[in-house]
Amino acid sequence: MCKYKDGSEYSGHWKKDKMHGFGKFKMADGSCYEGEFQDDVSHGKGKLTEANGTVVTGEWANGELQKTQE
Protein backbone atom coordinates (compact mmCIF):
# COMPACT_ATOMS: atom_id res chain seq x y z
CA MET A 1 0.00 0.00 0.00
CA CYS A 2 1.16 3.51 -0.80
CA LYS A 3 0.04 6.41 1.42
CA TYR A 4 0.24 9.98 0.15
CA LYS A 5 0.74 13.19 2.15
CA ASP A 6 -2.82 14.36 1.43
CA GLY A 7 -4.25 11.25 3.13
CA SER A 8 -5.09 9.29 -0.01
CA GLU A 9 -4.00 5.64 -0.37
CA TYR A 10 -3.39 3.23 -3.24
CA SER A 11 -3.14 -0.54 -3.12
CA GLY A 12 -2.77 -2.56 -6.27
CA HIS A 13 -0.55 -3.22 -9.24
CA TRP A 14 2.29 -0.98 -10.41
CA LYS A 15 4.27 -0.63 -13.63
CA LYS A 16 7.33 1.63 -13.82
CA ASP A 17 6.35 3.40 -10.57
CA LYS A 18 2.83 4.18 -11.83
CA MET A 19 -0.56 2.74 -10.88
CA HIS A 20 -1.17 0.19 -13.63
CA GLY A 21 -3.48 -2.83 -13.70
CA PHE A 22 -6.08 -3.52 -11.01
CA GLY A 23 -6.09 -1.40 -7.88
CA LYS A 24 -7.99 0.57 -5.29
CA PHE A 25 -7.44 4.28 -4.73
CA LYS A 26 -8.95 5.90 -1.63
CA MET A 27 -9.03 9.67 -1.96
CA ALA A 28 -8.57 12.10 0.91
CA ASP A 29 -12.20 13.29 0.58
CA GLY A 30 -13.50 9.76 1.28
CA SER A 31 -14.22 8.79 -2.33
CA CYS A 32 -12.84 5.49 -3.61
CA TYR A 33 -12.13 4.17 -7.11
CA GLU A 34 -11.66 0.42 -7.52
CA GLY A 35 -10.81 -0.99 -10.92
CA GLU A 36 -8.30 -0.77 -13.72
CA PHE A 37 -5.55 1.84 -13.98
CA GLN A 38 -3.14 2.80 -16.72
CA ASP A 39 -0.26 5.23 -16.18
CA ASP A 40 -1.63 6.58 -12.85
CA VAL A 41 -5.25 7.21 -14.01
CA SER A 42 -8.46 5.18 -14.07
CA HIS A 43 -8.62 3.41 -17.41
CA GLY A 44 -10.81 0.38 -18.10
CA LYS A 45 -13.62 -1.09 -16.04
CA GLY A 46 -14.09 0.37 -12.60
CA LYS A 47 -16.34 1.58 -9.82
CA LEU A 48 -16.25 4.99 -8.16
CA THR A 49 -17.88 5.32 -4.77
CA GLU A 50 -18.21 9.00 -3.96
CA ALA A 51 -17.93 10.34 -0.41
CA ASN A 52 -21.73 10.90 -0.31
CA GLY A 53 -22.35 7.21 -1.12
CA THR A 54 -23.19 7.60 -4.82
CA VAL A 55 -21.80 4.67 -6.83
CA VAL A 56 -20.83 4.95 -10.50
CA THR A 57 -19.74 1.82 -12.37
CA GLY A 58 -18.55 1.89 -15.92
CA GLU A 59 -15.80 2.18 -18.48
CA TRP A 60 -13.11 4.81 -17.86
CA ALA A 61 -10.57 6.29 -20.27
CA ASN A 62 -7.73 8.58 -19.23
CA GLY A 63 -9.38 9.26 -15.87
CA GLU A 64 -12.83 10.09 -17.21
CA LEU A 65 -16.06 8.08 -17.26
CA GLN A 66 -16.99 7.01 -20.80
CA LYS A 67 -20.16 4.98 -20.27
CA THR A 68 -21.97 3.55 -17.28
CA GLN A 69 -22.88 -0.08 -16.81
CA GLU A 70 -26.48 -1.01 -16.14
ChimeraX attribute file (.defattr): number of C-alpha atoms within 10 A of each C-alpha:
attribute: neighborCount
match mode: 1-to-1
recipient: residues
	/A:1	10
	/A:2	9
	/A:3	12
	/A:4	11
	/A:5	7
	/A:6	9
	/A:7	11
	/A:8	16
	/A:9	16
	/A:10	18
	/A:11	15
	/A:12	17
	/A:13	17
	/A:14	16
	/A:15	11
	/A:16	7
	/A:17	9
	/A:18	13
	/A:19	22
	/A:20	19
	/A:21	18
	/A:22	19
	/A:23	18
	/A:24	22
	/A:25	23
	/A:26	18
	/A:27	17
	/A:28	14
	/A:29	12
	/A:30	13
	/A:31	17
	/A:32	21
	/A:33	21
	/A:34	20
	/A:35	22
	/A:36	24
	/A:37	28
	/A:38	19
	/A:39	16
	/A:40	16
	/A:41	17
	/A:42	29
	/A:43	22
	/A:44	20
	/A:45	20
	/A:46	22
	/A:47	21
	/A:48	21
	/A:49	16
	/A:50	15
	/A:51	13
	/A:52	9
	/A:53	11
	/A:54	9
	/A:55	13
	/A:56	17
	/A:57	18
	/A:58	16
	/A:59	20
	/A:60	21
	/A:61	16
	/A:62	14
	/A:63	15
	/A:64	12
	/A:65	19
	/A:66	13
	/A:67	13
	/A:68	13
	/A:69	10
	/A:70	6
